Amino acid sequence: MAERTNINYRYFFQKLLEAMPWPVLVIDRALSIQYYNQQVAPLFGTSQLLWQMNLEQLVPDPAIIQLVRESIQTDSPRYGEHDNEARGPTWKISVTPLEHRPFANSREGELEQGALMEQPLPPYRYFAVAIEDLSELRRLERVRRDFIANVSHELRTPLASIRLLTETLEDAIDTDPDKAQTFVEKIEVEVHYLSGLVADLLELSRIESGQLPMAIEPMEAEQLVWEAMARLLSQAQRHRVKLGTEIHDGRTRVAADSRQIGRVLVNLLHNAIKFTPSGGEVILGTMLLSDGKTQRFFVRDTGVGIPAEDLPRIFERFYKVDRARSKVDYIGGGGRGSGLGLAIARHVVEAHGGRITAESNIEQGSTFAFTLPVAAQTAPTAQ
């Protein structure tokens, strides 16, 4: 004979609710909350006890309440999705009747196994309301769609150019060698762009997946500044953009992978020069913040600026600020970038434990800044 054990089913049921991966409430036919798990309160931004509260007090949205009432009236499950706002969270709501048949010899808070009562109560007295937040899933779907669309666009344009140039080259290769050479050079430019795009995609993929090794070691802040300046100085001079520095606490040693942080600084400098007209100024600087634990690096320019509505998205993959800004006055046709540089910069900085930001005003310029932690001081070894 199987061993009979007494189980506190009320406690067991509550623990079962807590094991659910999303918020769950159990209500009766009057919409009174009888049970709920700990994930409910944060979802609705409340800290008060919800037991015996009416569901309409907690969920003021009439569409959700209507879904619950339909389940109660029909004693059948109901499902639906709900968008709180145009860009707010998306919820998947499920309302499920719970069959309730009390055992004989019931006690308060504890039900023993035994024969069913001869006249049980109505089977559907309680209903489980589960709310699954689909916001992150929807966001990831949008990211996937945007990624595919952006990659397709970035590949389609140079491939179309290469195809056209190749067809024209076939006609000119015998009749006009000089013109043919021009077409070959243009093809090389497009191929170089495609190679850079693929390299950036692979680099970003490695960074996001945590597979990019970081050789972090103490580096003087000013060394990183001067190395980036040296790489971009000739480019700035060629386009008649003044390049300067503002270095404070330059001897402070930061914990950094010099190659990766150097790439971030060069990218920010290149963008600043690219969108700063001739006669403008770009400043690269660094300073120790007041907490004594963080070093700030910044690139400030007097360029065309970035619209306020674009600032929150400029560190997204492939996001480009107004493609119409491409002008021959700027380096490389202005906007002809892959749209991955700032995304890579953000991931690199965050991998170092820092944060990158941007401020800008139209026709007044932009400031890009990021932070790095100060390297821990090692105590000298005893001789």
C-alpha positions as CSV (number, residue, x, y, z in Angstrom):
1,M,0.0,0.0,0.0
2,A,1.3,3.4,-0.9
3,E,2.4,5.5,2.0
4,R,-0.1,8.3,2.9
5,T,1.5,11.7,3.5
6,N,-0.1,14.9,4.6
7,I,0.8,17.8,2.2
8,N,0.1,21.5,2.8
9,Y,-1.5,22.1,-0.6
10,R,-1.9,25.8,-0.1
11,Y,1.8,26.2,0.4
12,F,2.5,23.8,-2.4
13,F,0.2,25.8,-4.8
14,Q,1.9,29.1,-3.9
15,K,5.3,27.7,-4.6
16,L,4.0,26.4,-7.9
17,L,2.9,29.9,-8.8
18,E,6.3,31.3,-7.9
19,A,7.9,28.8,-10.3
20,M,6.1,30.3,-13.2
21,P,8.3,32.3,-15.5
22,W,5.8,35.1,-15.9
23,P,3.2,37.0,-13.7
24,V,0.2,34.8,-12.7
25,L,-2.9,35.8,-10.7
26,V,-5.7,33.5,-9.6
27,I,-9.1,35.2,-9.3
28,D,-12.6,34.1,-8.4
29,R,-15.8,34.8,-10.3
30,A,-16.1,38.2,-8.7
31,L,-12.6,39.2,-10.0
32,S,-11.2,39.1,-6.5
33,I,-7.5,38.2,-6.4
34,Q,-7.0,35.0,-4.4
35,Y,-3.4,34.1,-5.2
36,Y,-0.6,35.7,-7.2
37,N,3.2,35.3,-7.6
38,Q,5.9,37.8,-6.8
39,Q,6.3,38.8,-10.5
40,V,2.9,40.5,-10.5
41,A,3.8,43.5,-8.4
42,P,6.8,44.8,-10.5
43,L,4.8,44.4,-13.7
44,F,2.2,46.8,-12.4
45,G,4.6,49.0,-10.4
46,T,3.0,48.4,-7.0
47,S,4.3,47.2,-3.7
48,Q,1.0,46.8,-1.8
49,L,-0.6,43.5,-0.9
50,L,-2.9,42.4,-3.7
51,W,-4.8,39.6,-1.9
52,Q,-8.6,40.1,-2.1
53,M,-8.1,43.2,-4.3
54,N,-10.4,43.4,-7.3
55,L,-8.7,42.8,-10.6
56,E,-10.2,46.0,-12.0
57,Q,-8.3,48.0,-9.4
58,L,-5.0,46.5,-10.5
59,V,-5.7,46.3,-14.2
60,P,-7.6,49.4,-15.3
61,D,-7.5,48.4,-19.0
62,P,-11.1,47.5,-20.1
63,A,-9.8,45.2,-22.9
64,I,-8.1,42.9,-20.5
65,I,-11.0,42.9,-18.0
66,Q,-13.4,42.1,-20.9
67,L,-11.2,39.1,-21.8
68,V,-11.3,37.9,-18.3
69,R,-15.1,38.3,-18.1
70,E,-15.6,36.3,-21.3
71,S,-13.7,33.4,-19.8
72,I,-15.7,33.5,-16.6
73,Q,-19.0,33.7,-18.5
74,T,-18.2,30.8,-20.8
75,D,-16.1,28.7,-18.4
76,S,-13.6,28.4,-21.2
77,P,-10.0,29.7,-21.9
78,R,-9.5,33.0,-23.5
79,Y,-6.3,34.4,-25.1
80,G,-5.2,37.7,-26.5
81,E,-2.4,40.2,-27.0
82,H,-2.5,43.7,-25.7
83,D,-0.4,46.8,-26.5
84,N,-0.4,49.3,-23.6
85,E,0.8,52.2,-25.8
86,A,2.0,52.7,-29.4
87,R,5.5,51.9,-28.3
88,G,4.9,50.5,-24.9
89,P,5.0,46.9,-23.7
90,T,3.2,44.1,-25.5
91,W,1.4,41.6,-23.3
92,K,0.1,38.1,-24.1
93,I,-2.9,37.5,-21.9
94,S,-4.3,34.0,-21.2
95,V,-7.2,33.3,-18.9
96,T,-7.7,29.7,-17.9
97,P,-10.5,28.2,-15.8
98,L,-9.2,26.1,-12.9
99,E,-11.2,23.0,-12.0
100,H,-11.8,22.9,-8.2
101,R,-13.2,19.8,-6.6
102,P,-12.5,19.8,-2.8
103,F,-11.6,16.5,-1.1
104,A,-13.4,15.1,1.9
105,N,-11.9,15.7,5.4
106,S,-10.6,19.1,4.3
107,R,-8.8,21.3,6.8
108,E,-7.8,24.9,6.8
109,G,-4.7,25.3,4.6
110,E,-4.4,21.5,4.1
111,L,-6.3,19.0,2.0
112,E,-5.8,15.2,2.6
113,Q,-6.2,12.6,0.0
114,G,-9.5,10.8,0.1
115,A,-12.8,10.3,-1.5
116,L,-14.5,13.2,-3.3
117,M,-17.4,14.8,-1.6
118,E,-20.8,13.5,-2.8
119,Q,-22.0,17.0,-3.8
120,P,-18.9,19.0,-4.9
121,L,-18.9,22.7,-5.4
122,P,-19.1,24.0,-9.0
123,P,-16.0,22.9,-10.8
124,Y,-14.9,26.3,-12.1
125,R,-14.7,28.7,-9.2
126,Y,-11.2,30.1,-9.9
127,F,-9.4,31.4,-13.0
128,A,-5.7,31.8,-13.7
129,V,-4.7,35.0,-15.5
130,A,-1.2,34.7,-16.9
131,I,0.6,37.8,-18.4
132,E,3.6,37.2,-20.6
133,D,5.6,40.3,-21.6
134,L,6.4,40.0,-25.3
135,S,8.1,43.4,-25.5
136,E,11.7,42.0,-25.7
137,L,10.6,39.4,-28.2
138,R,9.0,42.0,-30.4
139,R,12.1,44.2,-30.1
140,L,14.4,41.4,-31.2
141,E,12.1,40.7,-34.1
142,R,12.4,44.3,-35.2
143,V,16.1,44.2,-34.8
144,R,16.3,41.1,-37.0
145,R,14.1,42.6,-39.7
146,D,16.1,45.9,-39.6
147,F,19.4,43.9,-39.7
148,I,18.3,42.0,-42.8
149,A,17.0,45.1,-44.5
150,N,20.1,47.1,-43.7
151,V,22.5,44.4,-44.8
152,S,20.6,43.9,-48.0
153,H,20.7,47.6,-48.7
154,E,24.4,48.0,-47.9
155,L,25.3,45.1,-50.2
156,R,22.9,45.9,-53.0
157,T,24.3,49.4,-53.7
158,P,28.0,48.5,-54.2
159,L,27.1,45.2,-56.0
160,A,24.9,47.2,-58.5
161,S,27.7,49.7,-59.0
162,I,30.2,46.9,-59.7
163,R,27.9,45.2,-62.2
164,L,27.3,48.5,-64.1
165,L,31.0,49.4,-64.1
166,T,31.9,45.9,-65.3
167,E,29.5,46.1,-68.2
168,T,30.9,49.5,-69.1
169,L,34.4,48.3,-68.8
170,E,33.8,45.5,-71.3
171,D,32.9,48.1,-73.9
172,A,35.8,50.4,-73.1
173,I,38.7,48.0,-72.5
174,D,39.7,47.8,-76.2
175,T,38.6,51.3,-77.4
176,D,39.6,53.6,-74.5
177,P,42.3,52.1,-72.2
178,D,42.4,55.3,-70.0
179,K,38.6,55.2,-69.4
180,A,38.9,51.5,-68.7
181,Q,41.5,52.2,-66.0
182,T,39.1,54.7,-64.4
183,F,36.4,52.0,-64.2
184,V,38.9,49.5,-62.7
185,E,39.8,52.0,-60.0
186,K,36.1,52.6,-59.2
187,I,35.5,48.9,-59.0
188,E,38.4,48.6,-56.5
189,V,36.8,51.3,-54.4
190,E,33.5,49.3,-54.2
191,V,35.3,46.1,-53.5
192,H,37.2,47.8,-50.7
193,Y,34.0,49.1,-49.3
194,L,32.4,45.6,-49.4
195,S,35.5,44.1,-47.7
196,G,35.3,46.7,-44.9
197,L,31.6,46.0,-44.4
198,V,32.2,42.3,-44.1
199,A,35.1,42.8,-41.7
200,D,33.0,45.2,-39.5
201,L,30.1,42.7,-39.4
202,L,32.4,39.9,-38.3
203,E,34.1,42.1,-35.7
204,L,30.7,43.3,-34.3
205,S,29.5,39.7,-34.2
206,R,32.6,38.6,-32.2
207,I,32.2,41.5,-29.8
208,E,28.5,40.9,-29.2
209,S,29.0,37.2,-28.6
210,G,31.9,37.9,-26.2
211,Q,34.4,36.1,-28.4
212,L,36.7,39.0,-29.1
213,P,39.7,38.7,-26.8
214,M,40.6,41.8,-24.8
215,A,44.2,42.4,-23.8
216,I,43.4,44.9,-21.1
217,E,46.4,46.5,-19.3
218,P,47.3,49.8,-17.7
219,M,47.8,52.6,-20.3
220,E,48.4,56.3,-19.8
221,A,45.4,58.2,-21.0
222,E,47.5,60.8,-23.0
223,Q,49.2,58.0,-24.9
224,L,45.9,56.8,-26.3
225,V,45.1,60.4,-27.3
226,W,48.4,61.1,-29.0
227,E,48.4,57.8,-30.9
228,A,44.9,58.6,-32.3
229,M,45.9,62.1,-33.2
230,A,49.0,60.9,-35.1
231,R,46.9,58.6,-37.2
232,L,44.3,61.3,-38.2
233,L,46.5,64.5,-38.3
234,S,47.4,64.3,-42.0
235,Q,43.7,63.6,-42.9
236,A,42.6,66.6,-41.0
237,Q,45.2,68.8,-42.6
238,R,44.3,67.6,-46.1
239,H,40.7,68.7,-45.5
240,R,41.7,71.9,-43.8
241,V,40.2,71.0,-40.4
242,K,42.1,72.1,-37.4
243,L,42.9,69.3,-35.0
244,G,43.7,70.1,-31.3
245,T,43.9,68.5,-27.9
246,E,42.7,69.2,-24.3
247,I,44.5,66.9,-22.0
248,H,44.1,67.0,-18.2
249,D,45.4,64.3,-15.9
250,G,47.0,62.7,-19.0
251,R,49.4,60.6,-16.9
252,T,46.4,58.7,-15.4
253,R,46.6,55.0,-16.2
254,V,43.4,53.5,-17.5
255,A,42.5,49.8,-17.9
256,A,42.3,49.4,-21.6
257,D,43.0,47.3,-24.6
258,S,45.0,49.8,-26.5
259,R,44.2,48.4,-29.9
260,Q,40.4,48.4,-29.4
261,I,40.2,51.8,-27.6
262,G,42.5,53.2,-30.2
263,R,40.1,52.1,-32.8
264,V,37.2,53.8,-31.0
265,L,39.1,57.1,-30.8
266,V,40.1,56.9,-34.5
267,N,36.5,56.2,-35.4
268,L,35.2,59.1,-33.4
269,L,37.9,61.4,-34.8
270,H,37.3,60.3,-38.4
271,N,33.5,61.0,-38.0
272,A,34.2,64.4,-36.5
273,I,36.5,65.4,-39.4
274,K,34.2,63.9,-42.0
275,F,31.3,66.1,-41.0
276,T,33.2,69.3,-40.1
277,P,33.5,71.7,-43.0
278,S,36.9,73.2,-44.0
279,G,38.0,75.8,-41.5
280,G,36.3,74.0,-38.6
281,E,37.9,72.5,-35.5
282,V,38.0,69.1,-33.9
283,I,39.3,68.7,-30.3
284,L,40.3,65.3,-28.8
285,G,40.7,65.4,-25.0
286,T,40.8,63.5,-21.8
287,M,40.3,64.2,-18.1
288,L,39.9,62.5,-14.8
289,L,36.4,62.7,-13.3
290,S,35.8,63.8,-9.8
291,D,35.3,60.3,-8.4
292,G,39.0,59.6,-9.1
293,K,38.1,56.2,-10.5
294,T,37.0,57.1,-14.1
295,Q,38.8,58.8,-17.0
296,R,36.7,60.6,-19.6
297,F,37.7,60.8,-23.3
298,F,35.9,63.1,-25.7
299,V,35.9,64.3,-29.3
300,R,34.3,67.7,-29.9
301,D,33.8,69.3,-33.3
302,T,32.2,72.3,-34.9
303,G,30.5,70.3,-37.6
304,V,27.0,70.1,-39.0
305,G,25.6,68.5,-35.9
306,I,23.0,65.7,-35.4
307,P,19.2,66.3,-35.1
308,A,17.8,65.6,-31.6
309,E,15.5,62.9,-32.8
310,D,18.5,60.9,-34.2
311,L,20.7,61.1,-31.1
312,P,19.1,58.1,-29.2
313,R,19.7,55.8,-32.1
314,I,23.1,56.7,-33.4
315,F,24.8,53.8,-31.6
316,E,22.5,51.2,-33.3
317,R,23.8,48.9,-36.0
318,F,23.5,50.4,-39.5
319,Y,21.7,53.5,-38.3
320,K,22.8,56.5,-40.3
321,V,21.8,60.1,-39.6
322,D,20.1,61.5,-42.7
323,R,21.7,59.9,-45.7
324,A,21.1,63.2,-47.5
325,R,23.9,64.7,-45.5
326,S,26.4,63.1,-47.9
327,K,28.3,66.0,-49.6
328,V,31.4,66.2,-51.6
329,D,32.7,68.8,-49.1
330,Y,33.2,66.0,-46.6
331,I,35.6,63.1,-46.6
332,G,34.7,60.1,-48.8
333,G,31.3,61.6,-49.8
334,G,30.2,62.2,-46.2
335,G,27.8,59.5,-45.3
336,R,29.4,56.6,-47.1
337,G,30.1,54.5,-44.1
338,S,28.8,51.1,-43.1
339,G,26.8,52.4,-40.2
340,L,28.6,50.0,-37.9
341,G,31.4,52.1,-36.5
342,L,29.5,53.6,-33.6
343,A,27.9,50.3,-32.8
344,I,31.3,48.7,-32.5
345,A,32.5,51.6,-30.4
346,R,29.6,51.2,-28.0
347,H,30.3,47.5,-27.5
348,V,34.0,48.0,-27.1
349,V,33.6,50.7,-24.5
350,E,30.9,48.7,-22.6
351,A,33.2,45.6,-22.6
352,H,35.7,47.8,-20.8
353,G,33.1,48.7,-18.1
354,G,32.6,52.2,-19.6
355,R,29.8,54.2,-21.2
356,I,29.6,56.2,-24.4
357,T,27.4,59.2,-25.0
358,A,26.7,61.9,-27.6
359,E,25.6,65.5,-27.5
360,S,24.9,67.7,-30.5
361,N,23.3,70.8,-31.8
362,I,22.5,71.4,-35.5
363,E,25.1,73.6,-37.2
364,Q,27.0,74.0,-33.9
365,G,28.8,70.7,-33.6
366,S,28.8,67.4,-31.6
367,T,30.6,65.9,-28.7
368,F,31.1,62.2,-28.3
369,A,32.5,61.0,-25.0
370,F,33.2,57.7,-23.3
371,T,34.6,56.6,-20.0
372,L,37.2,54.0,-18.9
373,P,38.0,52.8,-15.4
374,V,41.2,53.9,-13.9
375,A,43.7,51.0,-13.6
376,A,44.0,49.5,-10.1
377,Q,47.2,50.6,-8.4
378,T,49.5,47.7,-7.6
379,A,51.5,47.8,-4.4
380,P,55.3,47.6,-4.9
381,T,56.8,44.2,-3.9
382,A,59.1,44.1,-1.0
383,Q,62.8,43.8,-1.8
